[in-house]
Amino acid sequence: MKQLLALSRAIDSVTALFGRFNSVLVLVMVLISAGNAVIRKLFNISSNAWLEVQWYLFAAVVMLGLAYVLQKNAHVRIDFVSSRLRPRTRVWVDIFGIAFFLFPLCFVLIQLSWPMFMHAYESGEMSPHAGGLIRWPALLLIPIGLALFFAQGVSELIKRAAFLSGHAPRPFSDHAEAAEH
């Protein structure tokens, strides 16, 4: 179990790094958006490339943020149901959700998105808009983000198994518990 918990900590470190990187991406996205709006209003000029950069950055924030949201337990839950369950039962519900929903979803979406990325990369696919950008970087965000999400799911599964076996404290089950600790 010690080796698995070490793996979990390593995954958590990578996820936290991407979480901090996302903060920078949000700032860059806001600055580009504001700059583009000001230039468009003041000088009546615009560029599809800048609009597409905003979309790409938004895609990066969403896809690279999935794992961080899971790690921080900030994802959507049905709190009015889970808050009524005992802590061990909540952990079992989490394990079930990770094993039967998160993992298969990530696997299927990676399988579907990788060929789209490869096709765009190999063909040099461009946006159809005037001044548009190449598409493969945005499409690459999908399998990368899902792989990070899958890895964080592994980490969360390890933490929950460690709790059930008495090797780790109870993982956060909802925002109220997170606030208590």
N, C-alpha and C positions, 0 to 999 in steps of 0.2 A: 504494500500500500504506500510505503514511503516513496518508491519510484514513481508511482502514479501521481501522487501529490506533487512531486517535483515537476513532472510533466505538466500538470495543471497550472502550477505557478509560472512555468515557462510560457505556456499558452496565454495566461493572463497578462504577462509582461508584454507580449507581442500585441495583444488586443489593446492594452493601455497605450502603447506607442501609437497605434493607429487612431485611438481616440484623441490623443493630443494632436496628431497630424490633422485630424478632421477639424479641430478648432481653427487651425491655420487656413484650411480650405474654405471654411465658412467666411472667414474674414476676407480672403481673396475674392470669393464669390460676391460678397456684398460690395467691395470696392469696385470690382469690374461692373457690376450692375448699376451702381450709383454713377460711376464715371460714364458709362454708356448712355444713361438717361440724361445726364447733364449735357454731354456733347450733342445728343440728338435734339434736345430742346434749344440749346444756345446756338448751335451752328447748323441745325437741320441736316445733319449727316448721321448715318448709321452704318453698321456693318453686320452682316449675318454671322460672320466669324465670331464677333464678340458675343452675340446672342448664343451661339452654339457653345462657346467656351463656358458661358454661364450654365447651360444645360449639362455639359460634361462635368462641371464642378458639382452641380446638384446631384448628378448620378453618383459621383465619387463619394459625396457626403453620405448619401443613403446607403450605398452598397458597402462602403468601408466602415460605416457606423453600425451595421447590424450586430456584429460581434460585441462591440462596446456596449450597446444597449442591453444585450443579453447579460453580459458580465455585470453591469451595474443594476440589473434587475429592474430596468425601467421600461420593459416591454409590456404590452397590453395583457392584462389578466382579467379574469372574472372574479374580482376581489370579494364581492358579496357572497360568493360560494366558497372560495378558498379560505377566506377568513374564518369560516365556521368549522373548518377541518382541524384536526390535531396536527401538530408539526410533523410528525412522522408520516401521516397520511398525505400532507402537502408535498413532502419530499417524494413520496411514491408517485403522486400525480405528476410532479416535475419529471421524474425518470420516465414515466410512460409517455409524456408529451415529447420529451427529447428523443426517445428511442423510436416512437411510432409516428411522429409528425415532423420534427425538425430534421432528423437524419435522412429520411426518405425524400423530403422536399428538397433538401440541399443536393442530394445525389441526382435526382431527376432533373433539377434545374441546371446543374453543372453539365450533365449529359446533353441537355438541349442547347445550352448557351455556348459551349465550346465550339461546336461546328459553325455557329453563326459568326463567332469571332474569327475563326480560321478562314472562313470564306471571305470575310471583309478584309482581313489582313492580306491574304494571297491575291485577291483581286484589286487591292488598293481602293476599295469602295470609298466614294466621296459622298458627302451630303448633296442632295439635288439642288439645294438653294445656292444662289449666286454668292460666291465668296465663302462657301461652306467648307467645313473641315473634313479630314479623313475620319472614318467612322470606327475603325478598329480599336482605338484607345477607349472609347466609351463602352464598346461591346466587351472588351477585356475586363472591365470593372465587374461585370456580372459574375463570371466564374471565380474571380479573385475574391470578391466580397462573400460569395457563398462558401468558398473554401475556408475563409476566416470564420464565418458563422458556424460552419460544421466543426471546426477546431475548437471554438469556444463552447459549443455544445458538448464536445468530449470533455473539456475542462469542467463544465457544470455537472456532467454525469459523474465524473470522478469525485467531485466535492460532495455530491449527494450520497454516493456509495460509501465514501469515507465517514460521513455522518452516521449512516445507518449501521456501519460496522464499529462505531465508537472511536474512530481514528481522527475525527475532526469535529469542530463545533457545527452547529446547525447553520446551513447556508440561509441567506435571506430568503424569505418566502413572500414578503410583500413590503410595500413602502413603509407601513406602520412599524413593522419589525426592524427595518433598516434604521428608522429614526430612533428607535429605542436603544440601539447599540452604539 
